[in-house]
């Protein structure tokens, strides 16, 4: 079980993680394709990125290894923005890697915990979500490539308010709510309720959940469900989020083009991406076979701890970055031979040196 300290450190994650994940698989994967085929790139904030860095040997390996070429990797960032500010200047509350096997349709999702102590892409070590604030998507992708020996060149960033519109547009999501979750779910609904005192909250459509069991949650209820932290730790909260994603994808795959177009007309203004219409159309050619096979969080269970790292504050710490990166590659690319770069080995040693005076042993997710 995670310690109370772990819960305090990780509970800062906001509901935008779910926004990001849902929009990636629905918006980029299904609905966006229908819209783009009829409207082109209109409505999307197209963002050209030309300063993303990665280890040259890693890049060459991804470009030449036939086994790796079947994977399409996209970085996803969610920022707590209500004013369409999707470039640098705001920290990413969600950082995620979506790996799509374009041969089999298998999709794997890895959330990189926002407070993870890493090289933020400029040889400064801090919470990894600060990379986006410092240098926008370019630096954030560089941060992922450098620390994880990846070669990511595309991204999607979303703002704050797309989640409810997406879920409601799909007709809700079917979730098995436990009796213990009900009061917490309703408490979060109440905390987000739009009132005269809090006119900038999310909605006025507050309908309490009154029973346990399998039921259809609205976008607002699903948002509240994904925020539950009191039952289990933050890692279990992430599991709830992924349950919602999987159910949303089920709905999206059977939705009509008209319904998907309506959803995306509402959601498109909240997206910034490096992808264009042709790329998206190619990526979704086999959308019917896409399936979320596995999800996880990084750093991995058994090699993660937390601590107040000097002036950096409360951080999630990979006890051994090199070991974590090996496990990440095994998770994303099973059967593909991988040797950590000298860069990752150096980052791993630096992280251990910086954090060892402040942290203890591993904590469980």
N, C-alpha and C positions, 0 to 999 in steps of 0.2 A: 504493500500500500504506500501511496505517496505521503510524505510528511505534510504538516500544516504549512511549513515553509514553502514547499513546492506549490501548494494550492494558492498561496498568496502571490507567488511570483507569476504563475501562469494564468491566473484568473483575469488578468487585464485584457485578454483577447476579447474582441467585440464581435458582434453579430455579423460584421462584414465578411468574416471568413466564409460563412455560408453563402452570402451574396456572391462572392467570387466563384465558389465552386459550382453553384447552380448556373450562373451565367456562362461559365466556361462550357459546361456540358450541354446546356440547353441553347444558350445564345450563340456560341461559336460552333457548337456541334450540330444543332438541328435547326432551330428557329431562324437564326441569322442567315442560314443558307437560302431559305425560302424568300426572305426579304431581299437579300442581295441579288438574287436572280432576276428580280423585277425592278429594283431601284438602283442597282449599282452600289457605290460606296456612300451614297447620300445618307446623312444622319450619323455616320461614324466619325469620331475624331481619329483620323489616320495619323499615326505618329511615326515618323521616320527615325530609326535608330542606326547610327553609324559609328558609334564609339564603344561598342561592347567588346570586352576582352576575354580571352581564355588562354590557357596554356597551349602553346603551338603544337606540342606533341599530342595533346588530347584532341585538339581540332583535327589534326591529320588522321588520327585514329577513327574519329566519328565520320570523317568524309570518305575513308577508304575501306573500313570494315563492313563487309556486306551484311553481317548479322545486325550491326548497329543501324544500318541505313533503313531498316524497316520500321524504326521508331520515329515518331514525331513528338518532340518535347516542346511544351509551351510553358512559359513562366506566367503565373497569375498573381496579380497584386490587387488588394482591395484597400482603399483608403477611405477614412472617415471624412468624406467631403460632401457637403450639401450645396456647394456653389460651383460645381463642375470643375474644380481645380484638381486635375488628374496628373499633372507633371510633378516636378520636384517641389519641395517646400512643405510636404505633409508626409508623416511617417506611414508606412504600409502596415495596417493592422492585420493583414493576412498575406502570407507568402506561400506560394504553392507551386509544385511541379506536377504537371499533367503529362504523363507518358502514354502515347497512343501507339499500339502496335498496328500499323496500317495493313499488315498482312492478315492478321487474325481478328482485328477489331477489339482486342483486349485493351482496356484502359486501366491504368494504375495512378493513384493519387497519393502524393506525399506532401503533407503540410510541414513547412519548416517553421518551428516555433519562433515567434516574432522577437522574443527576448534572448535568443541564442547568441552566445558570445562568439563572434567570428571576425575574420578580416573583412571589413565592409567594402572592400574593393579598391582601397587606396593605401593598404598597409597600415591602416589604423584599425584597432580592435575595439569593438563596441557591440551593442545589441544590433543584430543584423537588420532590424527594421529601419535603422537610421540611414541605411544606404539609399533608400528611396528618397528620403528627405534631403539628403546631401546632393544627389545627382540624378534623381528621377529614375525612370526604368532602365536607362543605360547602366548606371552604377549598380542598381539592384540586380540586374542580370549578371553583370560582371562579378558581383559578390557571390552569386550562386555558382557560376562557372569556376571561379578561382577556388572556393572552399570545397566544392563537391566534384571536381574533375569532370564537369559537364560542358557541353557545347550547345547552349541555348541561344537562339537568335530572335525568337518571337515572344510576344507577351500580350496579355490583355489586362487592363486596369479598369476597375469599376468603382463607382461612388457608393453612396450609402443607401439609397432608397429603392434599388431595383428588386430586392428580394420579394417584398410583399406583392408587387405588381406581377412578378413572374409566377409565383405560386398561385395567386388568385386567378391569373389568366389561364392556368392549367386546370382550374377547378379544384384546387387544394391538393394535399398529399395525404395518403393513407398511412397513419402511424399508430402503433400499438402503445398507448399511453398507460403507464403503471399508476396504481393508486397513489404511490408515494410521490410521483411526479406532478400530480394535479395541482396541489397548492402552490408549488414553486412556479409552474407554468402560468397560473393565474396571477401570481404576484408580479411576474415580469410583464404580463399584459398590462396590469394596472400601472406599473412604473413607466410604461411607454405611452399611456393613454393621453390623447390630446385634450387639454382642458383650457379654460380661460387663463389659469395661472401658468400653464405650460403650453402655449399655442404652437410651439415648434416641435412638439413630440410627433410621433409617427402617424397616429390615426385616431379617429373617433369611433371606430368600429370594434368595440370591445365586447366580445361574447365569451363569458367564462366557460371553461371545460368542466363538466359536471360528472362525468363518468369515466371509468377506466376501460381499457380494451381497445381493439382496432377501430379507428374512426378517422374521418376526413377532417384534417385541420386546415383552416384558412391560412392565407399568407401571414397574417398578423399572429395567429396562434402558433404557426410553425416557427416564426421568428422567436417568439417567447420560449418555445420548447427548446430551441437550440441554445438558449442562453443559460439554461439550468446548470448551476455549479454546485449547489448544496448537496446533491446526491452524487457521490463519487467525486473524482478529481477532474481537472481540466481536460485530461485525456479522454475521459468518458463523455464529457461534453462534446468533444470533437467527434466521438462515435455517433452521438445523436445527430450531429450535423450531417454526417455522411449517410446516415439512414434516410434523412430527408432528401439528400441528393439522389440517392438511388431510386427513391419513389418518384421524385420529380422527373428523372430520366425516363422511367416507365411511362409516365403520363405524356411526356414530350414526344416519345417515339410513336405514339398512337394518335396524337393530336392532328387536326386538319391544318392545311396550309393557311387557311383564313384565321384560325385561332392563333397560330404561331406568329403570323404577320401582325396581328393586333398586339400581342405581347411585346414584340420587338419594336413596334412603333413607340411604345411607352419606354422601353428600356435602352434603346440605342443611344440616346443622348448621354447616358451615364457611362458609356464605354469609351476608352481610348485603347487603340491596338495598333500593332505593326502589321497586322494581316490585312490583305485586300480581298476583294470579292472573288477573284479567280482562285487565290490560294484557299479560301474558305470552301468554295464550291468543290475543289479537288479533294479537300480533306474530308468532306462529308459525303463523298460519292457512295460510300458503303455504310452510311449511318445506321441502317437497320441492324447491322451485325455488331454494333458497338456494345460493349458490356463492361461495367465496372467490376473487375475481378478481385482487386485488392486495394486497400487503402492503409496508410500508415502515417506516423509522425516522425520527424527528425529533430534532434537525435533519438536514437532507438532505445527501447527498454533495456536496462542492464548496463547501459553506458551513458547515463545521463544523471546530472545532479543539479543543484541550485545553490546560489549563494550571492551575497552582496559583494560585488567585485569592485572594491575601492570606490572611486568617483562614478563608476558606471552604474551603480545601484544593483538592484536585484536582477540576476541573469540566470538563464538556463545554460548549463555548461556541458558540452560533450567531453566526457572524461578522457576520451581518446578519439580525436577527430579522424585520424587515419582509419581506425577500426570501424567507426561509424560510416565512413565513405565506402569502405569495402562492402559493408552490409547493404548500403544503399544501392550500389551497382549490382549486387547479387539479387536484390529485390526487383529493380527495374529491368535488368537484362539477364535473366537466368541463363546460365550456360555460356555466357560470353566472357572470355578471359579478360581479367582486369588486373593491372598493377598500379598502385597509387603513384602519382607523380612526386617528384622531389619537392615541388611546391607544397602539396598537401601535407607531406611529411614535416616540412618546416612550419607550416601553420599549426599543425597538431602540437608540435613541441612548444611553440610560442604560447598557445592557449593553455597548455599544462603549466608552463612557467608562470604565466600571469595569474592563473586562478588557484593554483595549489595552496597558497596561503589562506584562502578564504572558504574552500569547500571541503566536504567530507566524501563519503562513499556514494555509490549509486543509489538512486531511488527508483522505485517501480512505477511504471505508467499504469 
